[in-house]
Amino acid sequence: MGSHARKQHYEWYHDNDMKPVPGTPTSYDILAQHCGSSAATLKSCAKIGRLQPTCKMYENIDLYVKNSADGKSITVQNIYKVSRKGEAEPTEPFRILLWHGTSAAAVSGIIQTGFQKGSGGLYGGGIYFADRIAKSYGYARTASNGNSFFILAEISPGKVYKAHHYHSDYKSAPPGFDSVKGMGSNIPTWKQNKNYKGAILPCGVSTANPRHTSYDMPFNEYILYDANRIIVRFIVECKFNNFRRFLY
């Protein structure tokens, strides 16, 4: 193993529990069981390991979950760090970690092939993310163990078009822009942001958006039309207690 490979190996294992106790399920086994895949398939597509609850990034993501759950009771069960094979590291200076709620089966598909554009939505056929997990929960589906899985992805939004109202006819961002941000009436407290390898983790508590009061959405929504602007960073397994599912 060369020096560069050794450095990457150390950085990966440094904050992860990648060495399970013999006889216990691996991260691949656990995800495969609930996501309708096989451990071998997941392992062939990505490096996956559970974060230790005592590591700083676990604590930061747990804070992000709790502060963006819109006052609902939520418990983080597991956090898996993911590195998909062939997924290039970002080069743009502005990057942000955002939630994507979906089914457990779709989580497996995203690990294998990456994100795919949807055929429609409030802002057209794109890939949707949110900075409040309460927003993304409306799109998640309960897995076989009763929990929900969320992808925490790092996006490079580029030049952002800020939309105050719906535009369901979009097939791409407006000319001159790289992505769309559907503006919400409740936003993260930005001064409470944290950092992950140069990317913003908007884990602050929700606060009223002071700029406008008549947005169509209660929370921000980010729409990407180019999957190359998205990197899968974490899968977060959560249990919502007495939480009624609905779409904002």
C-alpha positions in Angstrom: 0.0 0.0 0.0 1.5 3.4 -1.1 1.7 6.4 1.1 -1.4 8.1 -0.5 -3.4 4.9 -0.1 -2.3 4.6 3.5 -3.4 8.2 4.2 -6.8 7.6 2.7 -7.1 4.3 4.6 -6.3 6.1 7.9 -8.7 9.0 7.2 -11.5 6.6 6.5 -11.1 4.4 9.5 -10.3 7.3 11.9 -13.9 8.2 12.7 -15.6 5.0 11.7 -16.4 1.7 13.4 -15.3 -0.3 10.3 -14.1 -3.3 12.3 -17.2 -5.1 13.8 -16.8 -7.6 16.6 -16.4 -11.1 15.1 -19.8 -12.8 14.7 -21.7 -9.5 14.6 -23.3 -8.1 11.4 -21.3 -5.7 9.2 -22.6 -2.4 8.0 -23.2 -4.0 4.6 -25.2 -6.9 6.2 -27.4 -4.4 8.2 -28.2 -2.2 5.2 -28.7 -5.1 2.8 -31.2 -6.7 5.2 -33.4 -3.6 5.3 -32.8 -2.2 1.8 -33.6 -5.3 -0.3 -30.0 -5.9 -1.5 -27.1 -8.1 -0.7 -24.0 -7.3 1.3 -21.8 -8.4 -1.6 -23.6 -6.0 -4.0 -23.3 -3.0 -1.7 -19.6 -3.8 -1.0 -18.9 -3.9 -4.7 -20.3 -0.4 -5.2 -19.1 1.5 -2.1 -17.2 1.6 1.1 -19.6 1.8 4.0 -19.0 2.0 7.8 -20.9 2.9 10.9 -19.8 6.1 12.7 -19.0 5.7 16.3 -21.6 7.5 18.5 -18.8 9.2 20.3 -17.2 10.8 17.2 -17.7 14.4 16.5 -19.4 14.0 13.1 -22.0 11.6 14.6 -22.7 14.3 17.2 -23.0 17.0 14.6 -25.4 14.9 12.4 -27.4 13.9 15.4 -27.7 17.7 16.2 -28.7 18.3 12.6 -31.5 15.7 12.9 -32.9 17.1 16.2 -32.7 20.7 15.2 -34.5 20.1 11.9 -37.2 17.7 13.0 -39.8 20.5 13.5 -40.3 19.7 17.1 -41.1 16.0 16.5 -39.6 13.2 18.6 -36.8 11.5 16.7 -34.0 9.1 17.5 -30.9 8.4 15.4 -30.4 4.6 15.3 -27.3 4.4 13.1 -25.2 6.7 10.9 -23.3 5.1 8.0 -20.5 6.9 6.2 -20.5 6.1 2.5 -17.9 6.4 -0.3 -19.2 5.4 -3.7 -16.7 4.0 -6.1 -16.1 6.4 -9.0 -17.7 9.4 -7.3 -15.4 12.3 -7.8 -14.6 14.7 -5.0 -16.1 18.2 -5.3 -14.0 21.1 -6.6 -16.5 24.0 -6.1 -16.0 26.2 -3.0 -19.6 26.4 -1.9 -21.0 23.0 -0.9 -23.7 22.0 1.6 -24.9 18.8 3.2 -28.7 18.2 2.7 -31.3 15.6 3.4 -33.0 13.3 0.8 -35.8 11.1 2.0 -36.8 8.0 0.0 -37.5 4.3 0.4 -35.0 1.8 1.8 -34.9 0.1 -1.6 -34.1 3.3 -3.3 -31.3 3.9 -0.9 -29.7 0.7 -2.1 -30.2 1.8 -5.7 -28.6 5.2 -5.0 -25.6 3.5 -3.4 -25.2 1.3 -6.6 -25.9 3.8 -9.4 -26.1 7.3 -7.9 -29.0 9.7 -8.1 -31.4 9.8 -11.0 -33.6 12.8 -12.0 -37.3 12.4 -11.2 -40.0 12.9 -13.8 -41.8 15.7 -12.0 -42.3 17.7 -8.8 -43.1 21.2 -7.5 -40.0 22.5 -9.3 -40.0 20.1 -12.2 -38.0 16.9 -12.9 -35.0 17.2 -10.7 -33.4 15.7 -7.6 -34.8 17.1 -4.4 -33.1 17.9 -1.1 -33.9 19.8 2.1 -32.1 21.4 5.0 -34.8 20.3 7.4 -35.3 16.6 7.9 -39.0 17.2 8.7 -39.4 18.1 5.0 -37.6 15.1 3.8 -39.4 12.7 6.1 -42.6 13.2 4.0 -40.8 11.4 1.2 -39.2 8.6 3.2 -40.7 5.2 3.6 -40.5 2.9 6.7 -38.2 0.0 6.3 -38.7 -3.6 7.5 -37.3 -2.7 10.9 -39.8 0.2 11.4 -37.1 2.9 10.8 -36.6 5.4 8.0 -33.4 5.9 6.0 -32.2 9.2 4.8 -29.3 10.1 2.6 -27.2 13.0 3.7 -25.6 14.2 0.5 -23.1 16.9 -0.2 -24.3 19.1 -3.1 -22.5 21.7 -5.1 -25.4 24.0 -6.1 -23.3 26.4 -8.2 -25.3 29.5 -9.2 -28.7 29.2 -7.4 -32.0 30.5 -8.7 -34.1 31.4 -5.7 -37.8 30.6 -6.4 -40.5 32.1 -4.2 -43.2 30.0 -5.8 -43.7 26.7 -7.5 -42.4 26.1 -11.1 -43.5 22.5 -11.9 -42.6 22.9 -15.6 -38.8 23.1 -14.9 -36.7 20.5 -16.7 -33.5 22.3 -15.8 -32.5 25.4 -13.9 -33.3 28.7 -15.6 -30.8 30.0 -18.1 -27.6 31.2 -16.4 -28.2 29.1 -13.2 -27.1 25.6 -12.1 -29.8 24.8 -9.5 -33.1 26.0 -8.0 -33.8 26.8 -4.3 -37.5 26.8 -3.4 -37.5 29.4 -0.6 -39.2 28.4 2.7 -40.7 30.5 5.4 -38.6 28.7 8.0 -34.8 28.4 7.6 -31.8 27.1 9.6 -30.1 29.6 11.9 -27.0 30.1 9.8 -24.7 31.3 12.5 -25.1 27.9 14.1 -23.7 26.1 10.9 -20.9 23.5 11.3 -18.4 22.4 8.8 -17.6 19.0 7.2 -14.4 19.0 5.0 -15.2 22.5 3.8 -18.9 21.9 3.2 -21.7 23.6 5.3 -23.7 21.5 7.7 -26.8 23.7 8.4 -27.6 22.1 11.7 -28.9 25.2 13.5 -32.4 25.5 14.9 -35.2 26.6 12.6 -36.1 30.3 12.6 -38.6 32.4 10.6 -37.3 33.7 7.3 -37.0 37.4 7.8 -36.9 38.3 4.1 -40.4 37.2 3.0 -43.6 35.9 4.6 -45.5 34.5 1.6 -43.4 31.6 0.3 -45.3 28.5 -0.9 -43.2 26.2 1.2 -42.6 26.1 5.0 -39.1 24.9 4.5 -36.3 25.3 1.9 -36.1 22.9 -0.9 -33.0 22.5 -3.2 -33.4 21.0 -6.7 -30.5 19.7 -8.7 -30.8 18.8 -12.3 -27.3 17.4 -12.7 -26.4 14.3 -10.6 -22.7 15.1 -11.0 -23.2 17.9 -8.5 -24.2 15.4 -5.8 -22.0 13.2 -3.6 -23.4 10.6 -1.2 -21.8 11.2 2.2 -23.9 9.5 4.9 -27.0 7.3 5.3 -28.8 8.1 8.5 -31.2 5.6 10.0 -33.8 7.3 12.2 -36.8 6.3 14.3 -39.6 8.9 14.5 -41.8 8.5 17.5 -45.5 9.3 17.2 -44.8 11.2 14.0 -47.6 11.5 11.5 -46.4 11.3 7.9 -47.4 14.1 5.6 -45.9 16.1 2.8 -45.2 19.8 3.4 
